[in-house]
Amino acid sequence: MIIRIVKMTFKPESVKDFQALFEKYKSEIADQPGCSKLSLLRDITNTNIFMTYSWWDSQEDLNNYRHSGTFGVVWPATKTLFSEKPEAWSAEEVVKVK
């Protein structure tokens, strides 16, 4: 299981555009083979910072998504809205308590 976290900082005036874009494509992203969970998080202090939190069955599934037609549309459109370079991490769960 791969957990992918992507932190994105948007221009304040672009936040609504990003939210509309995510709303439009969230089901397509979540329905990608191997995606078992997708969440959008928002920083409570800096409301123009968002994070996607997704769970993938394997690195191969994540890579396949990153080469999909959906990603090819969503990511270029999202990148135009950034005010800072995005940060991304792929992690694996080591301990689950609850």
C-alpha angles and dihedrals in degrees: 000000000000122000112203120198120185119185115204128184114200134197103260091240090053099055095094091048090053092047091051091048092050091047090052095051105027094100093048090051094045091048093057112121109270097017108123100169138016127183134171115214129191127204110246094216103035102039093189090065116089133174129201114214114194135170119214128188091226144354087254091059091050091048091049089054091049088056095044129111090244093057089044089061102034102045099050090047091048094048092061089062098055125112092187137026111275122244124216137189133186113203141168126223111252101177129011113196102176 
